[in-house]
Amino acid sequence: MELTQYIIMNASLGMGKGKLVAQGAHAAVQVLEKVDEKIILEWKQQGMKKIVLKINTTEELLELFQQIKKELPCTLITDAGKTQIASGSKTCFASGPIEESKGNKYFGKLKLL
């Protein structure tokens, strides 16, 4: 079973590269609080694979998050507004690590960031 963590970035906000990385890192770390420790250990042994994808609007980001949050471990990141974007902006969400086949079901149509 190949485990992958998915990070879905909101491409509509115009975040700079550093901001994108920071927001994705927030999501990648925070979602681990919702994942069984055995899964995390297995994922670490496999190399901690991550796939970073983009979505075009905040509405699409929230719609996808709402759709999967009942079935998969995931966490939504809301920005504090201290740098590049407005406070309350939904920047990204992360899911997993989960089985890659399961991830493809939900994220397979999205494009790489």
C-alpha positions in Angstrom: 0.0 0.0 0.0 1.6 3.2 -1.1 0.7 6.2 1.1 0.6 9.7 -0.1 -0.2 13.1 1.5 -2.1 15.5 -0.8 -1.8 19.3 -0.5 -4.4 21.3 -2.4 -3.4 24.9 -3.0 -5.8 27.8 -3.8 -4.3 29.2 -7.0 -6.6 32.2 -7.0 -4.9 34.1 -4.2 -1.7 35.0 -6.1 0.6 33.9 -3.2 4.3 34.2 -3.8 6.4 31.0 -3.8 7.5 31.4 -0.1 3.9 32.0 1.0 2.8 28.9 -0.9 5.4 26.8 0.7 4.6 28.1 4.2 0.9 27.5 3.8 1.4 24.0 2.4 3.8 23.2 5.3 1.1 24.4 7.8 -1.4 22.0 6.2 1.1 19.1 5.9 1.9 19.2 9.6 -1.5 20.0 11.0 -3.3 17.2 9.2 -1.0 14.6 10.9 -2.9 15.2 14.1 -5.9 13.4 12.5 -4.0 10.4 11.2 -3.3 7.1 13.1 0.3 6.9 14.3 0.8 3.5 12.6 -0.1 5.1 9.2 2.3 8.0 9.9 5.1 5.6 10.7 4.5 3.5 7.6 4.4 6.7 5.5 7.7 7.9 6.9 9.3 4.6 6.1 8.1 4.9 2.6 9.7 8.3 2.2 6.8 10.7 3.1 5.5 11.1 -0.5 3.5 14.3 -1.0 1.7 15.6 -4.1 0.9 19.3 -4.3 -2.0 20.2 -6.6 -3.8 23.4 -7.4 -7.4 24.4 -7.5 -8.7 27.5 -9.3 -11.0 29.2 -6.8 -11.7 29.5 -3.1 -15.2 28.1 -3.8 -13.8 25.0 -5.5 -11.3 24.5 -2.6 -14.1 24.7 0.0 -16.4 22.5 -2.0 -13.8 19.8 -2.4 -12.8 20.1 1.3 -16.4 19.8 2.5 -16.9 16.7 0.2 -14.0 14.8 1.5 -13.7 15.8 5.2 -16.2 13.2 6.2 -14.3 10.4 4.6 -10.6 11.3 4.8 -8.3 13.0 7.3 -7.9 16.6 6.2 -7.4 20.1 7.5 -8.1 23.5 6.0 -5.7 26.4 6.4 -7.0 29.9 7.0 -4.5 32.7 6.7 -4.0 35.3 9.5 -3.5 38.1 7.0 -0.1 39.3 8.3 1.7 39.3 4.9 0.5 38.9 1.3 -3.2 38.1 1.5 -6.3 39.1 3.4 -7.1 37.7 6.9 -9.5 34.8 6.6 -8.3 33.7 3.2 -8.6 29.9 2.7 -5.1 29.1 1.3 -5.0 25.3 1.1 -5.9 22.0 2.7 -4.0 18.8 3.2 -5.3 15.2 3.3 -3.5 12.1 4.4 -1.3 10.3 4.2 -3.8 8.0 2.6 -3.6 5.2 0.1 -2.7 6.7 -3.3 -5.5 4.8 -5.0 -8.0 6.5 -2.7 -6.4 9.9 -3.3 -6.6 9.5 -7.0 -10.4 9.1 -6.6 -10.7 12.5 -5.1 -7.8 14.4 -6.5 -7.0 12.7 -9.8 -8.5 15.5 -12.0 -6.5 18.3 -10.3 -3.3 19.6 -11.9 0.1 19.8 -10.2 1.0 23.2 -8.8 
